[in-house]
Amino acid sequence: MKVVLLGMLVLICLNSSAQNWEHARDDAQVAVEVDTMHKKGFTLIWINKEKGFDTRLKQRLIDTYFLNYPKLVKKYNKKSRRSVTFVIDPDYDGVAATAGGIVRYSPKWFAKNPGDIDVVTHEVMHIVQGYPNGSGPWWITEGIADYVRFVDGVDNAGANWRLPDFKETQQYTDAYRITARFFYWMETKVRKGVIQKLDLAMRTKTYSDDFWKRETGSTVDELWMRYAKNPAI
């Protein structure tokens, strides 16, 4: 449902995302489009600063949010926020970035990669993760987000996005898809449910190097050596 900016600001100030909205207020003031949508207890605030942004792509991004975000909240962290803001920002030079409950997307990326709707899946998983400072290594954070994209992605094939083949030069600390592949191998070949436990340990700041031995019977280095010998997934 499209709303006027003033009404939008009032709405946000009344809900739990008011603190994070302050960081997007300037975006809304120069936006060409501001929408808010609700579905089954979840809210998406859409702020578009790019004229001519593809309306079909907009709908696919919205649909991906409402399909996957509630699913990930239920599976990984039921205490996750129920309101998220998407900002289509032509001044942002990356692909996408998440801070608090705000995800900032580059329209330049989408212009070149219109099928990459599961960047939404990766980014909203960061919201679900909600790891506090000092929770653990960054490679785990990004590895889990790409693992979730691989497992729960809506249309990875349409984006030509896949997990890479194993190479001897890789390390589990490489993060993103390389780590995600290792995590998927671990989940399917070593112990089902271990990635959910890893995510919880990160969020509760209980992660340590002992996690791997306790949950799988092997250290992470031992697991990687096993993976390197037989990396088939």
C-alpha angles and dihedrals in degrees: 000000000000116000135181117259096247093054089046093056091050091051093050094048088057098053137067095266095063093110093054093042089068088072092054098041093095089050091054092050091061098033122124089209136023120182136167125203132186129196130167095335097319129104132203121194111200119202115179120188095170119092113223096018108169109266092205091054089047090056092048091052091049092047091050090053094051092044100046109024096063089045093052092045090054094046102041114015123007090185093066118126117271096214124066131177124216117198120192098205123183089190092062112094101191129072100256138325135192130211121169106320096335125098116192117201131192113231088200089063092050091048088061096033108032092161095059096100093138091073077087091059092051095046099045088050086062087058090050090048093055091173115187121230112283093023096129145291121333093231089068092051094052093036092057092047092054091042088056091047089053094047100037104024117135098213113358089150091058089057093045085239119152142147113271125247114258117266128186091235092063125100129196088240091064088092129199115054096354092056091039090059090051090050092050090051089049093048093049102032105030114025131347113227096024094119092055089051090048091051091050092048090053093049094048093044091239095119118121136150087269090069094084096050092046095049102034107018091243137081118249090253091052090049091051092051090052090048092049091054094051111012098162114134 
